[in-house]
Amino acid sequence: MIRPLLWGACLGTGLWALAVWLFPPRPALHEVLAMLSASPSPSTSRSPVWRVVGPFGTPTARLRADLNVVGTDVERHLVSKALYGLVGAALTSCVSLALVINGVGLPWTTSVVAIAGFAVIGFLVPDLKVREAAQRRRSDFRHALGAYLNLVRILLAGGAGVDAALTDAADVGNGWAFHQLRQALVTAQVTRTTPWEALDRLGEDLQLRQLSDLAAAVSLAGTDGAKIRSSLGSKAAALRAKEITDSEGEARAATERMSLPLVLLMLGFLLFIGYPALVSVLNGL
């Protein structure tokens, strides 16, 4: 009776945590007013989820950059990690409890290891999702950056200055990448810094080497008077070539992934056809 009660308690805890996350209790009015009037501090601004999950799942510098690209804060990401871990543990507890009820109980060590393993897998799933989404956004940004470089080169050929060419080219385009470029250039104007410093800072935040290279080339033109039209053209061509190469690689990988189900289907068909004949031969011996 102890093991079913233990698995039932784990299942109830997981379902309760899921229900609290889906339907959070509404805070009292005085609590909301106190939160609005209180000054933020490191000790009170972090939620209990951060205090519990933070020491175990604090994002690395690479993951922080991915979260910055995706547009998700660290605390929300930790909440999703905790939720996925609880869901993995709850589902495994359900399966173990169903096996115990049906009389096919597993050793408690196996059940505990399975629950811990699926909880860890669920805890790591949000990291993989954020990394994949960040890779897609970086690819889109590189594609938009190639168009941005061509626009800057055209404006420079028309006689515009470096600062005006960078700003006007960013105002032409739409989408997330051009919004980031415009925001960086506006920040440079407000803080009275150079545009290439803002672009270099944006490249470091998003971990885009191509944007940092652009900032270095533009800084040469802004400080030393170097001609950068040919350099921008070559960088745009290099970005287009890299995007084409990556697209071809993804297409080949997708083709290889599509061939695996066909092979498995063929093996299943052969087993389906050959198994009756094999059984009849073995029974006739």
C-alpha positions in Angstrom: 0.0 0.0 0.0 2.9 2.4 0.5 4.0 2.5 -3.1 0.6 3.3 -4.5 0.1 6.0 -1.9 3.5 7.5 -2.7 2.8 7.5 -6.5 -0.6 9.0 -5.8 0.9 11.7 -3.7 3.4 12.6 -6.4 0.7 12.6 -9.1 -1.5 14.8 -6.9 1.3 17.2 -6.3 2.1 17.5 -10.0 -1.6 18.0 -10.9 -1.9 20.7 -8.2 1.2 22.5 -9.5 -0.2 22.4 -13.0 -3.6 23.7 -11.9 -1.9 26.5 -9.9 0.1 27.5 -13.0 -2.9 27.4 -15.3 -5.2 29.2 -12.9 -3.1 31.3 -10.6 -4.8 32.9 -7.6 -5.6 36.6 -7.8 -3.6 38.7 -5.4 -5.4 41.0 -2.9 -5.7 44.7 -3.7 -3.4 45.8 -0.9 -0.7 43.4 -2.2 -0.9 44.8 -5.7 -0.7 48.4 -4.4 2.3 47.5 -2.2 4.1 45.9 -5.2 3.5 49.1 -7.3 4.6 51.4 -4.6 7.6 49.4 -3.4 11.1 50.0 -4.8 12.5 47.0 -6.6 15.4 45.2 -4.9 17.3 42.0 -5.8 15.9 40.2 -2.8 12.2 40.9 -3.5 12.0 41.2 -7.2 12.7 37.6 -7.9 9.8 35.1 -7.6 9.9 31.9 -5.4 10.4 29.9 -8.6 13.7 31.7 -9.2 14.9 30.9 -5.7 14.1 27.2 -6.1 15.1 26.6 -9.7 17.7 29.4 -10.2 20.6 27.7 -8.5 20.0 24.5 -10.6 19.1 26.1 -14.0 20.8 29.4 -14.1 21.3 30.1 -17.9 24.8 30.3 -19.3 26.1 33.2 -21.3 25.1 31.5 -24.5 21.6 30.7 -23.3 21.2 34.3 -22.1 22.0 35.5 -25.6 19.5 33.0 -27.0 16.9 34.3 -24.6 17.7 37.8 -25.7 17.3 36.9 -29.3 14.0 35.2 -28.7 12.7 38.0 -26.4 12.1 35.9 -23.2 13.4 36.9 -19.8 15.3 34.5 -17.6 12.6 34.2 -14.9 10.0 33.1 -17.4 12.3 30.6 -18.9 13.0 29.1 -15.4 9.3 28.9 -14.8 8.9 26.9 -18.1 11.8 24.6 -17.1 10.2 23.9 -13.7 6.8 23.3 -15.4 8.2 20.9 -18.0 10.1 19.0 -15.2 6.9 18.6 -13.1 5.0 17.5 -16.2 7.6 14.9 -17.0 7.6 13.6 -13.4 3.8 13.6 -13.2 3.4 11.6 -16.4 6.0 9.1 -15.3 4.2 8.8 -11.9 0.9 8.2 -13.8 2.4 5.4 -15.8 4.0 3.8 -12.7 0.8 4.1 -10.7 -1.2 2.5 -13.6 1.3 -0.4 -13.7 1.0 -0.9 -9.9 -2.8 -0.9 -10.1 -2.7 -3.5 -12.9 -0.4 -5.7 -10.9 2.6 -5.1 -13.0 4.5 -3.2 -10.4 8.2 -2.3 -11.1 10.9 -2.1 -8.4 10.8 1.2 -6.6 14.3 2.0 -7.6 13.4 1.7 -11.3 10.4 3.9 -10.8 12.4 6.5 -9.0 15.1 6.5 -11.6 12.5 6.8 -14.4 10.7 9.7 -12.7 14.0 11.5 -12.1 15.1 10.9 -15.7 11.9 12.2 -17.3 11.9 15.2 -14.9 15.5 16.0 -16.0 14.5 15.6 -19.7 11.5 17.9 -19.2 13.8 20.4 -17.4 16.1 20.5 -20.4 13.4 20.7 -23.1 12.9 24.5 -22.9 16.6 25.1 -23.4 16.5 23.1 -26.6 13.4 24.9 -27.8 15.0 28.3 -27.1 18.2 27.4 -28.8 16.3 26.2 -31.9 14.2 29.4 -32.0 17.3 31.6 -31.6 19.0 29.8 -34.5 16.0 30.5 -36.7 16.0 34.2 -35.7 19.7 34.6 -36.2 19.3 33.1 -39.7 16.5 35.5 -40.5 18.7 38.4 -39.1 21.6 37.4 -41.3 19.2 37.3 -44.3 17.9 40.8 -43.5 21.4 42.1 -42.8 22.4 41.2 -46.3 19.6 43.4 -47.7 20.5 46.1 -45.2 24.1 46.2 -46.4 22.9 46.6 -50.0 20.7 49.5 -49.0 23.5 51.2 -47.1 25.8 50.7 -50.1 23.2 52.2 -52.5 22.8 55.2 -50.2 26.5 55.8 -49.9 26.8 55.6 -53.7 24.1 58.3 -53.8 26.2 60.7 -51.8 24.8 60.1 -48.3 26.9 60.2 -45.2 27.7 57.1 -43.2 25.3 58.0 -40.3 22.5 59.0 -42.6 23.0 55.9 -44.8 22.8 53.6 -41.7 19.7 55.4 -40.4 17.8 55.7 -43.7 18.5 52.1 -44.6 17.2 50.8 -41.3 14.0 52.9 -41.7 13.2 51.3 -45.1 12.9 47.7 -43.9 10.3 45.9 -41.7 10.5 42.9 -39.4 12.3 42.0 -36.2 15.8 42.5 -37.6 15.2 46.0 -38.9 13.5 46.9 -35.7 16.6 45.8 -33.7 18.8 47.9 -36.1 16.5 51.0 -35.7 16.4 50.6 -32.0 20.2 50.4 -31.8 20.7 53.5 -33.9 18.1 55.5 -32.0 19.8 54.5 -28.8 23.1 55.7 -30.2 21.5 59.1 -31.0 19.9 59.4 -27.6 23.1 58.5 -25.7 25.3 60.5 -28.1 27.4 57.6 -29.1 28.6 56.5 -32.6 26.3 54.2 -34.7 29.1 51.6 -35.1 29.4 51.3 -31.3 25.7 50.7 -31.1 25.9 48.1 -33.9 28.8 46.4 -32.2 26.9 46.3 -28.9 23.9 44.8 -30.7 26.2 42.2 -32.3 27.5 41.2 -28.9 24.1 41.0 -27.4 22.7 38.8 -30.2 26.1 37.0 -30.7 26.1 37.8 -34.4 29.7 38.0 -35.7 28.5 39.5 -39.0 27.0 42.5 -37.3 30.2 43.1 -35.3 32.2 42.9 -38.6 29.9 45.5 -40.0 30.4 47.8 -37.0 34.2 47.4 -37.5 34.0 48.3 -41.2 31.7 51.3 -40.6 34.0 52.5 -37.8 36.9 52.7 -40.2 34.8 54.7 -42.6 33.6 57.0 -39.8 37.0 57.6 -38.2 39.6 57.1 -40.9 37.6 58.0 -44.0 38.0 54.6 -45.6 35.8 53.7 -48.6 33.5 50.9 -47.5 31.1 50.5 -50.5 33.1 47.6 -52.0 33.6 46.1 -48.5 29.8 46.2 -47.8 29.1 44.6 -51.2 31.5 41.8 -50.5 30.0 41.2 -47.0 26.5 41.1 -48.5 27.6 38.6 -51.1 29.3 36.5 -48.4 26.1 36.5 -46.3 24.0 35.5 -49.3 26.4 32.6 -50.1 26.3 31.4 -46.5 22.6 31.5 -46.4 22.4 29.5 -49.7 24.9 27.0 -48.3 22.9 26.6 -45.0 19.7 26.2 -47.0 21.2 23.5 -49.1 22.5 21.7 -46.0 19.1 21.8 -44.3 17.5 20.5 -47.5 19.9 17.5 -47.6 19.4 16.8 -43.9 15.6 16.9 -44.4 16.0 14.4 -47.3 18.0 12.1 -45.2 15.5 12.3 -42.4 12.7 11.4 -44.9 14.5 8.3 -46.0 14.6 6.8 -42.6 10.8 6.3 -42.2 10.7 4.7 -45.7 13.4 2.2 -44.7 11.5 1.4 -41.4 8.2 1.0 -43.4 9.9 -1.4 -45.8 11.4 -3.4 -43.0 7.9 -3.6 -41.3 6.4 -4.7 -44.6 9.0 -7.4 -45.0 8.4 -8.7 -41.5 4.6 -8.6 -42.0 5.0 -10.7 -45.2 7.8 -13.1 -44.0 6.6 -13.8 -40.4 3.7 -16.1 -41.4 5.8 -18.1 -43.7 8.6 -18.4 -41.1 6.1 -19.6 -38.5 4.6 -22.1 -40.8 8.1 -23.5 -41.7 9.0 -23.7 -38.0 5.8 -25.5 -37.1 6.3 -28.0 -39.9 9.7 -29.1 -38.6 
